[in-house]
Amino acid sequence: MATNNTPPVLTELKLSPALKETVNTALEHGRMISVAYVSPEGRPELSFRGSVQAYSDNQLAIWVRNPEGGILKAVTSGRPHIALLYGELGAQSKAFVTFRGRGRVDPSESVRRKVYDDSPKGERDMDKDEKGVALVIDLDSVDGSFGGSSLKMRR
């Protein structure tokens, strides 16, 4: 008799504690998260961001050290759509996750403090004067494979 080893499919957009931990410790484990956005000129842009963090069950956040940077110009000029890509191919675990959502600057001191404080020390050390900006990404979808499950999460 054949067994079905199809992984479970998760559809509710709710980041699990394990996925949050993976995002929050990516840089610590030598894994970069790439971020894609569209510039105000309409060009696709990619960058690695070391401060990507799970902000809530359905949000990510980034401490953007340069308040004049391209990603903030994109978001504030009406191009809020952001995609983030995480990949891990190790002996112990495999994960491929694409996060998609809409970014927004949150200027409140409580959010700025949380996003800055929750960033890796190396990222904070590059902005000791805290001149950066908290960018919150409201997730619309999370797709991929993580923790033995297939991800097809939607808002």
C-alpha positions as CSV (number, residue, x, y, z in Angstrom):
1,M,0.0,0.0,0.0
2,A,1.4,3.4,-1.0
3,T,1.6,6.2,1.6
4,N,0.9,9.8,0.8
5,N,3.8,12.0,1.9
6,T,2.3,15.2,0.7
7,P,3.2,18.0,3.1
8,P,0.4,19.9,4.8
9,V,-0.6,23.2,3.1
10,L,-0.9,26.2,5.4
11,T,-3.3,28.8,4.0
12,E,-4.0,31.2,6.9
13,L,-1.7,34.1,6.9
14,K,-0.2,33.7,10.3
15,L,3.5,33.5,10.8
16,S,4.4,30.5,13.0
17,P,6.7,31.0,16.0
18,A,9.3,28.9,14.1
19,L,9.1,31.0,11.0
20,K,9.3,34.2,13.0
21,E,12.4,32.9,14.7
22,T,14.0,32.0,11.4
23,V,13.4,35.5,10.0
24,N,14.6,37.1,13.2
25,T,17.8,35.1,13.4
26,A,18.6,35.0,9.6
27,L,21.6,37.3,9.8
28,E,22.9,35.7,12.9
29,H,23.0,32.4,11.0
30,G,24.7,33.9,8.0
31,R,21.6,34.1,5.8
32,M,20.5,37.3,4.1
33,I,17.0,38.2,3.2
34,S,16.7,39.9,-0.1
35,V,14.1,42.6,-0.6
36,A,12.6,43.7,-3.9
37,Y,10.7,46.8,-4.6
38,V,10.0,49.1,-7.6
39,S,11.8,52.5,-7.6
40,P,9.8,55.7,-8.2
41,E,11.2,55.6,-11.7
42,G,9.5,52.2,-12.3
43,R,12.7,50.1,-12.1
44,P,12.9,46.9,-10.2
45,E,15.4,47.1,-7.3
46,L,16.9,44.4,-5.1
47,S,18.9,44.7,-1.9
48,F,19.9,42.5,1.1
49,R,18.5,43.7,4.5
50,G,20.0,42.5,7.7
51,S,17.3,44.0,9.9
52,V,14.3,42.2,8.5
53,Q,12.2,41.0,11.4
54,A,8.9,39.4,12.2
55,Y,6.8,42.3,13.7
56,S,3.6,40.5,14.3
57,D,1.7,37.4,13.1
58,N,1.1,39.0,9.7
59,Q,3.7,41.8,9.4
60,L,7.5,42.1,8.9
61,A,9.5,45.2,9.6
62,I,12.9,46.6,8.5
63,W,15.0,49.2,10.2
64,V,16.1,51.4,7.2
65,R,19.3,53.2,8.3
66,N,19.2,55.7,5.5
67,P,16.0,57.8,5.6
68,E,16.8,59.0,2.0
69,G,17.2,55.4,0.7
70,G,15.5,54.0,-2.4
71,I,13.1,51.7,-0.6
72,L,11.6,54.6,1.4
73,K,11.4,56.8,-1.7
74,A,9.5,54.0,-3.4
75,V,7.1,53.4,-0.5
76,T,6.4,57.1,0.0
77,S,6.0,57.8,-3.7
78,G,3.1,55.4,-4.1
79,R,4.9,52.1,-4.8
80,P,4.4,50.3,-1.6
81,H,4.6,46.7,-2.9
82,I,7.5,44.8,-1.5
83,A,8.7,41.2,-1.9
84,L,11.2,39.4,0.4
85,L,12.9,36.2,-0.3
86,Y,14.5,33.8,2.2
87,G,16.3,30.6,1.2
88,E,18.1,28.0,3.2
89,L,19.5,24.7,1.9
90,G,21.3,23.0,4.8
91,A,21.9,19.5,5.9
92,Q,19.5,19.9,8.8
93,S,16.8,22.1,7.2
94,K,15.5,23.4,4.0
95,A,13.3,26.5,3.6
96,F,12.2,28.6,0.6
97,V,9.9,31.4,1.5
98,T,8.6,34.4,-0.5
99,F,6.8,37.2,1.5
100,R,4.7,39.8,-0.4
101,G,3.1,42.8,1.1
102,R,2.8,46.6,1.2
103,G,5.3,48.7,3.1
104,R,4.6,51.8,5.1
105,V,6.7,54.1,7.3
106,D,5.6,54.1,10.9
107,P,7.0,57.3,12.6
108,S,5.6,56.6,16.0
109,E,8.2,56.4,18.7
110,S,7.0,53.1,20.1
111,V,7.3,51.4,16.7
112,R,10.6,53.0,15.9
113,R,12.0,51.9,19.3
114,K,10.7,48.3,18.8
115,V,12.1,47.9,15.3
116,Y,15.4,49.4,16.1
117,D,15.8,47.5,19.4
118,D,14.8,44.2,17.7
119,S,17.4,44.6,14.9
120,P,20.6,42.7,15.1
121,K,23.4,44.4,17.1
122,G,25.5,44.8,14.0
123,E,22.7,46.7,12.2
124,R,22.1,48.9,15.3
125,D,25.9,49.6,15.5
126,M,25.7,51.0,12.0
127,D,23.1,53.6,13.1
128,K,24.0,54.4,16.7
129,D,22.4,57.8,16.3
130,E,19.1,56.1,15.4
131,K,18.6,58.3,12.3
132,G,16.8,55.4,10.5
133,V,13.2,54.8,9.9
134,A,10.9,51.9,10.8
135,L,9.4,50.3,7.7
136,V,6.4,48.0,8.5
137,I,5.3,45.5,5.8
138,D,1.7,44.4,6.0
139,L,1.8,41.0,4.4
140,D,-0.6,39.9,1.7
141,S,0.9,36.5,1.0
142,V,3.5,34.0,2.1
143,D,4.5,31.2,-0.2
144,G,7.0,28.4,-0.2
145,S,8.2,25.5,1.9
146,F,9.0,25.7,5.5
147,G,9.1,23.2,8.4
148,G,7.7,20.4,6.4
149,S,4.7,22.4,5.2
150,S,3.8,24.0,2.0
151,L,3.0,27.7,2.4
152,K,0.2,29.3,0.5
153,M,-0.9,31.8,3.0
154,R,-3.2,34.7,2.0
155,R,-4.6,37.7,3.8
